[in-house]
Amino acid sequence: MAVGTVSKKVLRMTFTNALGAGVSYSVVNPLADLTAAAVQTFMNLAITKNIFTSIGGDLVAIKDIAIVDTTTQDLFDPPIA
């Protein structure tokens, strides 16, 4: 990787499973115009249709929705031997 700065966005959808634990699914580079309502609609459909499951059982509720924006600044490239 060349020295420089890289930004990345990830949509993180967190559900609660049948045991009460949080279960997260991530989507890299979500659409710029994505709305909370659209994500909630998808998550409710995923719960209703049992699209996903987890070790702790079926997903039963929406716990959180977040777009995580990270910036990584690479400061060093090792020399090539």
DAKA-V317120 format. One record per residue. SS is DSSP state (h for helix, s for strand, l for the rest). OMEGA is omega in degrees with one decimal (none if undefined). BURIAL is 1 if it has 9 or more other ideal C-beta (glycine too) atoms within 8 Angstrom, else 0. Layout:
SS:OMEGA:BURIAL
SS:OMEGA:BURIAL
This chain:
l:177.8:0
l:176.4:0
l:-178.8:0
s:-177.7:0
s:179.2:0
s:176.0:0
s:180.0:0
s:175.1:1
s:179.1:1
s:171.3:1
s:179.0:1
s:178.6:1
s:-178.6:1
s:179.4:1
s:167.9:1
s:178.5:1
s:-175.3:1
l:178.7:0
l:179.0:0
l:179.7:0
l:176.3:0
s:178.5:1
s:-176.8:1
s:173.0:0
s:-176.4:0
s:175.5:0
s:-179.8:0
s:178.1:0
l:178.3:0
l:178.3:1
l:-177.8:0
l:-177.1:0
l:179.8:0
l:-179.2:1
l:176.7:0
h:-179.5:0
h:179.4:0
h:180.0:0
h:177.8:1
h:177.8:1
h:178.1:0
h:-177.4:1
h:176.7:1
h:176.5:1
h:178.8:1
h:178.0:1
h:-176.7:1
h:-176.3:0
l:-177.7:0
l:180.0:1
l:179.2:0
l:171.8:1
s:-179.9:0
s:178.0:1
l:-179.6:0
l:177.4:1
s:-177.8:1
s:173.8:1
s:-173.1:1
s:-177.8:1
s:172.7:0
s:179.1:1
s:-177.4:0
s:173.3:0
s:179.8:1
s:167.2:0
s:-177.6:1
s:-178.7:0
s:-179.2:0
s:174.9:0
s:178.9:0
s:178.3:0
s:179.3:0
s:-175.2:1
l:-174.8:0
l:170.1:0
l:179.0:0
l:178.6:0
l:178.4:0
l:-176.7:0
l:none:0
